[in-house]
Amino acid sequence: MVAEIKAFTPEQVQRYSRHIIMGQIGGIGQRKLLDASVLLIGAGGLGSPTALYLAAAGVGTIGIVDYDVVDMTNLQRQILHRNADVGRLKVDSARDTINGINPDINVVQHPVALSSENVMDIIKDYDVIVDGSDNFPTRYLVNDATYFAGKPNVHGSIFLFEGQASTFVPGNGCYRCLYPAPPPPGMVPSCSEAGVLGVLPGIIGSIQAVETIKIILDLGDTLTQRLLMFDAERMDFRTVKLRRDPECPLCGDNPTVSTLIDYEVFCGVTVEAGG
């Protein structure tokens, strides 16, 4: 029995025509995208290209977690925002840009700092979580929360000329299998301290968008159990296999992390959502 596809409007048929004519997507796949919900952690360097491409693709609901305001220094890489947006909440600027690209999209704004008290309530209504945060406390919080909630976590990170991406699915390893605990304060400088090539998050964020779309469509091979590493200076992509670590403190055989942890005190940083 062929599933009935909810009728597209004439404008949607035209807008999504390049998807609809693809055998791998078609009308059924486009309807899946329109019915899907994705939460972006951060409307910064990584969240910007992810949001733009998911909006253009027709992902129907895009939630954005970010309590920061647009700063002039953001404009070098955070392409959701414009010069006129300096001083505005990033969630407001992001909403306007997304709806300017595609008015089909329902943008849900979460202008809050993620914490152990609110993260589970925020992520519960979304199909896929995309982590574009720029600090360790948020990465560990998102990793642990998505594991407990049984949701896929599309991870990305950037530094100087280098970026990484992976997709963590509960039961197939997690961020703690790579890095069991946050580094000591001051060991790893932030992008604001060391800098980042402006175009780099565009590449990694676009990969996160591809991963998210493939998860929604159940299409192809994702980066689950793999880590993609990109060096822009050498123009080199490498992929290494990841295994669930039996000694992982979260998803291992004898877990020691059973509740959410707010790491900002231990990491000695101010938690912001996007880089």
C-alpha positions, -999 to 999 in steps of 0.1 A, spaced: 0 0 0 14 34 -10 14 60 17 -7 90 10 12 122 7 -4 153 22 -9 177 -8 18 203 -14 8 239 -22 17 250 -58 44 272 -42 58 242 -23 59 221 -55 79 248 -72 102 255 -42 110 219 -35 110 206 -71 147 197 -71 141 174 -41 108 160 -54 123 148 -87 151 130 -69 144 93 -66 160 92 -32 137 119 -18 106 124 -39 73 137 -25 73 113 4 108 124 15 99 161 12 69 156 33 91 139 60 113 170 59 83 193 63 70 173 92 103 171 110 116 191 139 152 199 146 168 218 175 199 238 169 221 244 199 236 278 190 229 304 163 266 311 158 292 299 134 280 263 131 243 269 137 242 295 109 249 273 78 230 244 94 199 266 99 201 281 64 203 248 46 177 231 68 154 260 62 160 259 25 154 222 24 120 226 41 126 212 76 93 223 90 102 232 126 136 246 136 142 254 172 171 276 182 187 278 216 209 309 221 206 337 247 234 358 233 231 390 212 248 397 179 282 413 182 302 428 154 329 401 158 303 375 150 298 387 114 331 372 102 315 337 103 279 338 117 261 342 84 226 342 99 232 377 111 237 411 93 253 444 102 219 458 111 214 429 136 242 440 159 228 442 194 197 421 187 191 387 202 205 360 180 173 340 181 154 371 167 179 377 139 180 340 131 142 338 129 140 367 105 168 353 83 153 318 82 118 331 74 132 354 48 146 323 30 115 301 36 83 313 52 71 276 55 94 272 85 81 274 121 110 289 141 108 282 178 130 305 199 147 295 231 166 326 243 180 308 274 212 293 286 210 255 286 213 239 320 206 206 337 173 221 348 159 230 314 176 209 287 154 178 289 123 199 286 137 218 257 149 188 236 119 165 242 98 178 213 125 176 186 134 147 164 171 156 159 195 177 181 223 196 163 251 207 186 268 238 173 280 250 207 315 264 213 322 253 248 328 221 267 300 225 294 273 227 267 288 199 246 288 175 276 253 186 287 239 181 252 257 148 248 244 134 281 208 148 277 204 134 242 217 100 254 192 100 282 164 111 259 173 86 232 178 112 205 204 116 178 231 143 184 247 157 153 279 171 167 303 197 152 333 216 165 358 241 151 392 256 161 416 277 140 418 258 107 404 225 119 369 210 123 353 178 134 318 163 129 301 131 140 266 118 148 261 102 181 231 78 183 224 62 217 237 26 218 264 34 192 288 55 213 288 91 225 310 122 229 323 108 262 336 77 243 360 102 227 366 125 256 354 111 289 355 144 308 360 181 301 396 194 300 409 215 329 403 252 328 426 271 304 439 240 287 420 246 254 416 282 243 382 293 229 377 307 194 375 342 209 410 336 224 427 318 195 406 327 165 389 306 138 390 308 100 356 324 91 347 300 64 355 269 84 322 267 103 304 270 70 320 237 59 314 218 92 279 233 96 269 222 61 281 187 70 259 188 101 229 198 78 236 169 55 237 145 85 204 159 98 186 156 65 198 120 61 186 111 96 152 125 88 150 107 55 166 75 69 189 78 38 225 67 32 253 63 58 256 89 85 287 96 106 275 73 134 305 55 148 327 77 127 346 110 133 351 132 103 382 155 107 388 184 84 420 205 81 413 236 60 450 246 59 460 213 42 426 208 26 425 173 40 395 152 51 400 122 72 375 98 87 383 75 117 361 47 131 346 52 165 335 24 188 313 25 218 338 24 247 328 -2 273 346 20 298 326 52 288 313 69 320 280 75 303 272 47 278 297 21 289 290 -12 307 293 3 342 283 40 338 292 65 365 273 94 350 236 89 357 224 125 360 230 157 342 260 178 352 265 215 349 302 218 342 306 255 339 321 258 374 346 231 367 356 244 332 358 280 344 340 295 314 309 315 308 285 293 289 274 305 255 255 285 229 272 292 195 307 300 183 
